Amino acid sequence: MDAFACSCFSDAKTMPEVIDSQVAVFSGVILQTELLEGEWNEAYYKSRVRLTAVWKLESDEKVVAIRSATELNSCGGPPPKVGDEYIVFSHAILDGAHSTGGCSQFFNIENKNEAVLEFIQKLGSPKRVYGNQI
């Protein structure tokens, strides 16, 4: 899975094992995002996401919050882009937001190239689908 270099996904774990290890796995479109500043290891982006598909999520919410790291060493990076669709792997819920970073990622899938389509296929069928994305 070279396309997702900043991750802990590997052929050693099956996709169902990866999904099981997360609090939530879903895709959605970014509605808004803001930078919440702090020390280098405490700053993060908090974004509202309109769900398009759910592989794992305890609630039946259609809009959720995510927090993503800004620090590249924590697999963070540029802010989530409003209007783009992402797949989110959340390892925890912190301050009411699904948290990503380390081994739980979020990937921009707006450009559905071959690697992205292969990754989506490995996720299998979502449990719920909203709208016509994915």
N, CA, C and O atoms as a DFTB+ gen file, in Angstrom:
536 C
 N C O
     1  1       0.823      -1.179       0.000
     2  2       0.000       0.000       0.000
     3  2       0.867       1.242       0.000
     4  3       0.752       2.083       0.892
     5  1       1.720       1.362      -0.978
     6  2       2.667       2.459      -1.069
     7  2       2.009       3.828      -1.132
     8  3       2.613       4.809      -0.698
     9  1       0.793       3.929      -1.656
    10  2       0.151       5.224      -1.841
    11  2      -0.121       5.917      -0.520
    12  3      -0.339       7.128      -0.498
    13  1      -0.114       5.192       0.566
    14  2      -0.424       5.742       1.875
    15  2       0.785       5.540       2.771
    16  3       0.735       4.778       3.736
    17  1       1.872       6.229       2.446
    18  2       3.151       5.991       3.109
    19  2       3.124       6.287       4.600
    20  3       3.773       5.583       5.373
    21  1       2.394       7.304       5.021
    22  2       2.374       7.666       6.431
    23  2       1.258       6.896       7.115
    24  3       0.233       7.468       7.485
    25  1       1.459       5.610       7.277
    26  2       0.417       4.792       7.893
    27  2       1.026       3.526       8.449
    28  3       2.201       3.231       8.230
    29  1       0.222       2.798       9.159
    30  2       0.646       1.520       9.708
    31  2      -0.040       0.380       8.981
    32  3      -0.017      -0.761       9.443
    33  1      -0.654       0.686       7.836
    34  2      -1.278      -0.364       7.053
    35  2      -0.185      -1.183       6.395
    36  3       0.793      -0.636       5.885
    37  1      -0.350      -2.473       6.409
    38  2       0.624      -3.337       5.760
    39  2      -0.080      -4.615       5.380
    40  3      -1.226      -4.856       5.761
    41  1       0.622      -5.424       4.628
    42  2       0.062      -6.716       4.246
    43  2       0.022      -7.677       5.433
    44  3      -0.581      -8.746       5.339
    45  1       0.661      -7.308       6.553
    46  2       0.656      -8.179       7.733
    47  2      -0.723      -8.219       8.390
    48  3      -1.075      -9.210       9.030
    49  1      -1.507      -7.151       8.236
    50  2      -2.862      -7.095       8.780
    51  2      -3.862      -7.080       7.643
    52  3      -3.646      -6.420       6.627
    53  1      -4.942      -7.797       7.812
    54  2      -6.001      -7.732       6.811
    55  2      -6.789      -6.439       7.047
    56  3      -6.737      -5.857       8.131
    57  1      -7.509      -6.006       6.027
    58  2      -8.308      -4.801       6.192
    59  2      -9.353      -4.974       7.296
    60  3      -9.557      -4.032       8.063
    61  1     -10.029      -6.124       7.421
    62  2     -10.951      -6.279       8.556
    63  2     -10.249      -6.129       9.910
    64  3     -10.845      -5.597      10.846
    65  1      -9.006      -6.580      10.033
    66  2      -8.256      -6.403      11.283
    67  2      -7.953      -4.923      11.538
    68  3      -8.031      -4.454      12.673
    69  1      -7.612      -4.203      10.485
    70  2      -7.345      -2.773      10.612
    71  2      -8.620      -2.056      11.055
    72  3      -8.586      -1.239      11.976
    73  1      -9.735      -2.357      10.408
    74  2     -11.012      -1.730      10.762
    75  2     -11.377      -2.050      12.203
    76  3     -11.796      -1.164      12.948
    77  1     -11.222      -3.311      12.604
    78  2     -11.543      -3.712      13.980
    79  2     -10.708      -2.967      15.012
    80  3     -11.167      -2.748      16.133
    81  1      -9.496      -2.574      14.655
    82  2      -8.606      -1.903      15.612
    83  2      -8.942      -0.419      15.793
    84  3      -8.341       0.243      16.639
    85  1      -9.876       0.104      15.027
    86  2     -10.235       1.519      15.075
    87  2     -11.560       1.724      15.808
    88  3     -12.371       0.803      15.908
    89  1     -11.771       2.931      16.315
    90  2     -13.042       3.306      16.919
    91  2     -14.083       3.510      15.820
    92  3     -15.251       3.162      15.992
    93  1     -13.654       4.074      14.694
    94  2     -14.566       4.348      13.588
    95  2     -13.797       4.381      12.272
    96  3     -12.619       4.738      12.228
    97  1     -14.489       4.001      11.207
    98  2     -13.957       4.106       9.846
    99  2     -15.107       4.593       8.974
   100  3     -16.159       3.958       8.899
   101  1     -14.892       5.732       8.317
   102  2     -15.955       6.299       7.494
   103  2     -15.355       7.199       6.429
   104  3     -14.177       7.551       6.489
   105  1     -16.176       7.569       5.455
   106  2     -15.775       8.565       4.471
   107  2     -16.748       9.728       4.575
   108  3     -17.883       9.574       5.026
   109  1     -16.280      10.895       4.147
   110  2     -17.145      12.059       4.189
   111  2     -16.512      13.262       3.538
   112  3     -15.319      13.286       3.235
   113  1     -17.347      14.256       3.333
   114  2     -16.929      15.504       2.699
   115  2     -16.722      16.556       3.789
   116  3     -17.563      16.722       4.673
   117  1     -15.597      17.260       3.715
   118  2     -15.271      18.295       4.698
   119  2     -16.196      19.499       4.482
   120  3     -16.247      20.073       3.394
   121  1     -16.929      19.868       5.548
   122  2     -17.825      21.020       5.507
   123  2     -17.123      22.294       5.971
   124  3     -17.341      23.368       5.410
   125  1     -16.289      22.172       6.987
   126  2     -15.501      23.306       7.485
   127  2     -14.328      22.767       8.276
   128  3     -14.362      21.644       8.780
   129  1     -13.291      23.581       8.379
   130  2     -12.121      23.181       9.148
   131  2     -11.507      24.420       9.798
   132  3     -11.573      25.521       9.252
   133  1     -10.914      24.221      10.964
   134  2     -10.237      25.315      11.651
   135  2      -8.990      24.782      12.333
   136  3      -8.939      23.632      12.770
   137  1      -7.993      25.638      12.412
   138  2      -6.751      25.294      13.096
   139  2      -6.887      25.687      14.557
   140  3      -7.166      26.845      14.869
   141  1      -6.692      24.727      15.455
   142  2      -6.668      24.999      16.889
   143  2      -5.205      24.946      17.295
   144  3      -4.602      23.875      17.367
   145  1      -4.653      26.104      17.556
   146  2      -3.213      26.223      17.774
   147  2      -2.811      25.801      19.175
   148  3      -3.606      25.845      20.114
   149  1      -1.564      25.395      19.290
   150  2      -0.967      24.997      20.549
   151  2       0.498      24.714      20.300
   152  3       1.043      25.112      19.271
   153  1       1.137      24.032      21.228
   154  2       2.523      23.607      21.017
   155  2       2.579      22.723      19.768
   156  3       1.539      22.252      19.309
   157  1       3.757      22.492      19.217
   158  2       3.893      21.739      17.971
   159  2       3.191      20.395      18.033
   160  3       2.653      19.944      17.022
   161  1       3.177      19.745      19.177
   162  2       2.569      18.416      19.280
   163  2       1.130      18.472      19.796
   164  3       0.502      17.435      20.010
   165  1       0.610      19.688      19.995
   166  2      -0.753      19.823      20.492
   167  2      -1.689      20.504      19.496
   168  3      -2.908      20.421      19.651
   169  1      -1.158      21.166      18.492
   170  2      -1.995      21.846      17.507
   171  2      -2.686      20.805      16.618
   172  3      -2.125      19.750      16.322
   173  1      -3.897      21.121      16.208
   174  2      -4.609      20.205      15.323
   175  2      -5.670      20.956      14.534
   176  3      -6.054      22.073      14.880
   177  1      -6.136      20.313      13.461
   178  2      -7.249      20.825      12.685
   179  2      -8.510      20.135      13.187
   180  3      -8.535      18.914      13.339
   181  1      -9.548      20.908      13.442
   182  2     -10.839      20.330      13.788
   183  2     -11.764      20.620      12.613
   184  3     -11.925      21.768      12.199
   185  1     -12.368      19.560      12.084
   186  2     -13.188      19.686      10.884
   187  2     -14.546      19.021      11.086
   188  3     -14.664      18.019      11.792
   189  1     -15.558      19.590      10.458
   190  2     -16.877      18.959      10.406
   191  2     -16.960      18.200       9.096
   192  3     -16.565      18.699       8.042
   193  1     -17.484      16.973       9.181
   194  2     -17.514      16.076       8.034
   195  2     -18.938      15.551       7.835
   196  3     -19.544      15.009       8.760
   197  1     -19.470      15.720       6.605
   198  2     -20.757      15.112       6.245
   199  2     -20.459      13.716       5.715
   200  3     -19.778      13.566       4.700
   201  1     -20.962      12.704       6.393
   202  2     -20.636      11.329       6.042
   203  2     -21.204      10.940       4.678
   204  3     -22.308      11.334       4.302
   205  1     -20.402      10.146       3.948
   206  2     -20.858       9.573       2.683
   207  2     -20.965       8.054       2.775
   208  3     -21.792       7.449       2.093
   209  1     -20.132       7.432       3.618
   210  2     -20.184       5.975       3.814
   211  2     -19.599       5.636       5.177
   212  3     -18.725       6.336       5.688
   213  1     -20.101       4.544       5.755
   214  2     -19.646       4.114       7.083
   215  2     -19.299       2.638       7.038
   216  3     -20.111       1.808       6.630
   217  1     -18.074       2.317       7.466
   218  2     -17.659       0.927       7.639
   219  2     -17.771       0.532       9.107
   220  3     -18.102      -0.609       9.429
   221  1     -17.490       1.491       9.998
   222  2     -17.593       1.240      11.435
   223  2     -17.859       2.575      12.119
   224  3     -17.084       3.521      11.975
   225  1     -18.965       2.645      12.868
   226  2     -19.313       3.844      13.623
   227  2     -20.480       3.486      14.525
   228  3     -21.514       3.014      14.052
   229  1     -20.316       3.708      15.829
   230  2     -21.344       3.339      16.793
   231  2     -22.622       4.160      16.643
   232  3     -23.718       3.625      16.806
   233  1     -22.500       5.437      16.337
   234  2     -23.685       6.293      16.257
   235  2     -24.236       6.292      14.833
   236  3     -23.604       5.783      13.907
   237  1     -25.422       6.869      14.678
   238  2     -25.996       6.986      13.337
   239  2     -25.986       8.448      12.868
   240  3     -26.800       8.856      12.040
   241  1     -25.046       9.222      13.417
   242  2     -24.886      10.620      13.006
   243  2     -24.535      10.695      11.521
   244  3     -23.913       9.788      10.969
   245  1     -24.946      11.789      10.889
   246  2     -24.608      12.012       9.488
   247  2     -23.546      13.099       9.325
   248  3     -22.970      13.257       8.249
   249  1     -23.292      13.845      10.401
   250  2     -22.215      14.842      10.429
   251  2     -21.430      14.608      11.704
   252  3     -22.005      14.542      12.790
   253  1     -20.109      14.480      11.576
   254  2     -19.246      14.242      12.736
   255  2     -18.077      15.225      12.689
   256  3     -17.832      15.879      11.675
   257  1     -17.371      15.312      13.803
   258  2     -16.162      16.140      13.864
   259  2     -14.946      15.221      13.852
   260  3     -14.975      14.130      14.422
   261  1     -13.880      15.670      13.199
   262  2     -12.605      14.956      13.259
   263  2     -11.532      15.946      13.684
   264  3     -11.649      17.151      13.460
   265  1     -10.484      15.413      14.303
   266  2      -9.297      16.213      14.593
   267  2      -8.114      15.503      13.967
   268  3      -7.949      14.291      14.109
   269  1      -7.291      16.281      13.268
   270  2      -6.137      15.721      12.566
   271  2      -4.901      16.536      12.914
   272  3      -4.956      17.758      13.053
   273  1      -3.801      15.837      13.050
   274  2      -2.546      16.462      13.467
   275  2      -2.038      17.441      12.413
   276  3      -2.288      17.281      11.218
   277  1      -1.324      18.451      12.879
   278  2      -0.669      19.385      11.969
   279  2       0.792      19.000      11.761
   280  3       1.393      19.362      10.750
   281  1       1.358      18.274      12.705
   282  2       2.771      17.893      12.696
   283  2       2.986      16.703      11.769
   284  3       2.342      15.667      11.934
   285  1       3.892      16.841      10.788
   286  2       4.155      15.763       9.832
   287  2       4.641      14.488      10.516
   288  3       4.334      13.391      10.050
   289  1       5.397      14.608      11.618
   290  2       5.873      13.423      12.326
   291  2       4.735      12.634      12.977
   292  3       4.920      11.478      13.358
   293  1       3.567      13.251      13.104
   294  2       2.389      12.574      13.641
   295  2       1.426      12.228      12.524
   296  3       0.232      12.037      12.755
   297  1       1.950      12.148      11.314
   298  2       1.156      11.876      10.112
   299  2       0.114      12.959       9.881
   300  3      -0.962      12.690       9.349
   301  1       0.432      14.175      10.279
   302  2      -0.444      15.299       9.999
   303  2      -0.011      15.951       8.708
   304  3       0.714      15.355       7.910
   305  1      -0.449      17.155       8.508
   306  2      -0.045      17.851       7.306
   307  2      -0.961      18.996       6.997
   308  3      -1.447      19.674       7.902
   309  1      -1.207      19.223       5.713
   310  2      -2.033      20.363       5.338
   311  2      -3.450      20.196       5.879
   312  3      -3.891      19.081       6.156
   313  1      -4.159      21.316       6.026
   314  2      -5.519      21.218       6.552
   315  2      -6.421      20.445       5.608
   316  3      -6.233      20.478       4.392
   317  1      -7.405      19.747       6.171
   318  2      -8.394      19.111       5.305
   319  2      -9.041      20.188       4.425
   320  3      -9.338      21.285       4.898
   321  1      -9.252      19.874       3.170
   322  2      -9.758      20.848       2.204
   323  2     -11.284      20.794       2.159
   324  3     -11.865      19.744       1.886
   325  1     -11.922      21.918       2.425
   326  2     -13.380      22.005       2.398
   327  2     -13.873      21.592       1.011
   328  3     -13.373      22.067      -0.009
   329  1     -14.863      20.697       0.998
   330  2     -15.445      20.215      -0.254
   331  2     -14.856      18.913      -0.742
   332  3     -15.466      18.241      -1.574
   333  1     -13.673      18.528      -0.245
   334  2     -13.051      17.272      -0.666
   335  2     -13.554      16.123       0.202
   336  3     -13.966      16.317       1.346
   337  1     -13.511      14.931      -0.368
   338  2     -13.941      13.727       0.344
   339  2     -12.721      13.001       0.909
   340  3     -11.678      12.916       0.261
   341  1     -12.868      12.484       2.117
   342  2     -11.795      11.798       2.828
   343  2     -12.294      10.470       3.369
   344  3     -13.483      10.311       3.646
   345  1     -11.375       9.506       3.519
   346  2     -11.631       8.311       4.314
   347  2     -10.931       8.547       5.643
   348  3      -9.770       8.957       5.676
   349  1     -11.638       8.290       6.740
   350  2     -11.128       8.563       8.076
   351  2     -11.046       7.265       8.870
   352  3     -12.013       6.507       8.950
   353  1      -9.875       7.022       9.456
   354  2      -9.669       5.927      10.408
   355  2      -9.429       6.604      11.755
   356  3      -8.403       7.254      11.953
   357  1     -10.373       6.452      12.675
   358  2     -10.307       7.135      13.964
   359  2      -9.944       6.146      15.062
   360  3     -10.584       5.103      15.201
   361  1      -8.905       6.477      15.852
   362  2      -8.474       5.588      16.928
   363  2      -9.066       5.971      18.274
   364  3      -8.981       5.198      19.228
   365  1      -9.674       7.169      18.367
   366  2     -10.228       7.629      19.647
   367  2     -11.171       8.787      19.376
   368  3     -11.191       9.355      18.284
   369  1     -11.953       9.125      20.398
   370  2     -12.772      10.328      20.345
   371  2     -12.256      11.244      21.447
   372  3     -12.326      10.906      22.629
   373  1     -11.736      12.408      21.055
   374  2     -11.170      13.379      21.988
   375  2     -11.923      14.693      21.849
   376  3     -12.051      15.227      20.747
   377  1     -12.414      15.207      22.946
   378  2     -13.174      16.462      22.933
   379  2     -14.299      16.432      21.902
   380  3     -14.551      17.429      21.224
   381  1     -14.972      15.290      21.783
   382  2     -16.108      15.172      20.882
   383  2     -15.767      15.002      19.419
   384  3     -16.657      15.044      18.570
   385  1     -14.482      14.809      19.103
   386  2     -14.070      14.665      17.701
   387  2     -13.324      13.356      17.497
   388  3     -12.545      12.936      18.352
   389  1     -13.565      12.718      16.367
   390  2     -12.830      11.499      16.005
   391  2     -11.386      11.888      15.719
   392  3     -11.122      12.761      14.892
   393  1     -10.466      11.243      16.398
   394  2      -9.063      11.617      16.326
   395  2      -8.308      10.731      15.343
   396  3      -8.480       9.512      15.320
   397  1      -7.467      11.374      14.530
   398  2      -6.593      10.657      13.601
   399  2      -5.152      11.007      13.951
   400  3      -4.904      11.922      14.736
   401  1      -4.223      10.295      13.380
   402  2      -2.804      10.533      13.629
   403  2      -2.148       9.228      14.026
   404  3      -2.824       8.289      14.447
   405  1      -0.839       9.167      13.895
   406  2      -0.152       7.905      14.179
   407  2      -0.636       6.832      13.217
   408  3      -0.492       6.962      12.001
   409  1      -1.207       5.778      13.766
   410  2      -1.667       4.671      12.909
   411  2      -3.134       4.784      12.518
   412  3      -3.673       3.863      11.904
   413  1      -3.774       5.857      12.846
   414  2      -5.142       6.043      12.349
   415  2      -5.139       7.304      11.502
   416  3      -4.786       8.385      11.973
   417  1      -5.524       7.156      10.291
   418  2      -5.290       8.171       9.268
   419  2      -6.574       8.743       8.708
   420  3      -7.672       8.247       8.957
   421  1      -6.395       9.790       7.954
   422  2      -7.437      10.247       7.050
   423  2      -6.765      10.521       5.718
   424  3      -5.673      11.087       5.663
   425  1      -7.432      10.113       4.640
   426  2      -6.861      10.221       3.304
   427  2      -7.808      11.003       2.412
   428  3      -9.009      10.733       2.389
   429  1      -7.280      11.961       1.685
   430  2      -8.075      12.671       0.693
   431  2      -8.285      11.728      -0.482
   432  3      -7.322      11.265      -1.092
   433  1      -9.534      11.445      -0.795
   434  2      -9.837      10.522      -1.902
   435  2     -10.550      11.242      -3.035
   436  3     -11.188      10.613      -3.879
   437  1     -10.438      12.565      -3.049
   438  2     -11.099      13.356      -4.092
   439  2     -10.587      12.936      -5.470
   440  3     -11.366      12.811      -6.415
   441  1      -9.277      12.719      -5.578
   442  2      -8.683      12.244      -6.829
   443  2      -8.671      10.722      -6.776
   444  3      -7.756      10.125      -6.209
   445  1      -9.658      10.111      -7.350
   446  2      -9.794       8.648      -7.248
   447  2      -8.898       7.959      -8.281
   448  3      -9.373       7.395      -9.267
   449  1      -7.578       8.023      -8.023
   450  2      -6.629       7.346      -8.899
   451  2      -6.647       5.836      -8.606
   452  3      -7.412       5.378      -7.756
   453  1      -5.831       5.091      -9.289
   454  2      -5.831       3.634      -9.159
   455  2      -5.542       3.167      -7.734
   456  3      -6.187       2.239      -7.245
   457  1      -4.588       3.796      -7.072
   458  2      -4.241       3.405      -5.697
   459  2      -5.412       3.655      -4.746
   460  3      -5.696       2.828      -3.879
   461  1      -6.090       4.792      -4.905
   462  2      -7.236       5.110      -4.047
   463  2      -8.373       4.121      -4.300
   464  3      -8.975       3.614      -3.354
   465  1      -8.666       3.847      -5.556
   466  2      -9.740       2.902      -5.878
   467  2      -9.438       1.502      -5.344
   468  3     -10.340       0.812      -4.871
   469  1      -8.178       1.083      -5.417
   470  2      -7.778      -0.221      -4.875
   471  2      -7.965      -0.248      -3.356
   472  3      -8.438      -1.238      -2.798
   473  1      -7.587       0.855      -2.693
   474  2      -7.731       0.942      -1.246
   475  2      -9.210       0.874      -0.844
   476  3      -9.566       0.157       0.091
   477  1     -10.069       1.618      -1.548
   478  2     -11.505       1.598      -1.265
   479  2     -12.062       0.195      -1.455
   480  3     -12.897      -0.255      -0.671
   481  1     -11.608      -0.492      -2.487
   482  2     -12.070      -1.860      -2.739
   483  2     -11.674      -2.787      -1.583
   484  3     -12.453      -3.659      -1.195
   485  1     -10.474      -2.605      -1.034
   486  2     -10.022      -3.441       0.076
   487  2     -10.849      -3.210       1.341
   488  3     -10.948      -4.092       2.193
   489  1     -11.446      -2.009       1.460
   490  2     -12.303      -1.742       2.611
   491  2     -13.553      -2.624       2.596
   492  3     -14.123      -2.910       3.649
   493  1     -13.969      -3.046       1.434
   494  2     -15.186      -3.848       1.326
   495  2     -16.416      -2.952       1.303
   496  3     -16.311      -1.726       1.250
   497  1     -17.567      -3.578       1.342
   498  2     -18.823      -2.828       1.275
   499  2     -19.079      -2.084       2.581
   500  3     -18.959      -2.664       3.660
   501  1     -19.432      -0.800       2.487
   502  2     -19.764      -0.067       3.695
   503  2     -21.080      -0.566       4.287
   504  3     -21.917      -1.126       3.579
   505  1     -21.254      -0.358       5.596
   506  2     -22.496      -0.753       6.264
   507  2     -23.624       0.223       5.960
   508  3     -24.793      -0.159       5.894
   509  1     -23.252       1.511       5.774
   510  2     -24.237       2.533       5.439
   511  2     -23.628       3.454       4.390
   512  3     -22.428       3.726       4.404
   513  1     -24.472       3.926       3.485
   514  2     -24.038       4.873       2.452
   515  2     -25.017       6.045       2.454
   516  3     -26.233       5.856       2.487
   517  1     -24.468       7.253       2.418
   518  2     -25.264       8.475       2.370
   519  2     -24.885       9.222       1.106
   520  3     -23.696       9.386       0.834
   521  1     -25.835       9.674       0.337
   522  2     -25.540      10.439      -0.866
   523  2     -24.965       9.549      -1.951
   524  3     -25.133       8.329      -1.928
   525  1     -24.285      10.176      -2.900
   526  2     -23.770       9.414      -4.050
   527  2     -22.261       9.458      -4.160
   528  3     -21.726       9.217      -5.241
   529  1     -21.552       9.759      -3.077
   530  2     -20.090       9.734      -3.085
   531  2     -19.621       8.270      -2.945
   532  3     -20.440       7.363      -2.798
   533  1     -18.327       8.058      -2.993
   534  2     -17.627       6.760      -2.871
   535  2     -17.975       5.839      -3.961
   536  3     -17.474       4.715      -4.002
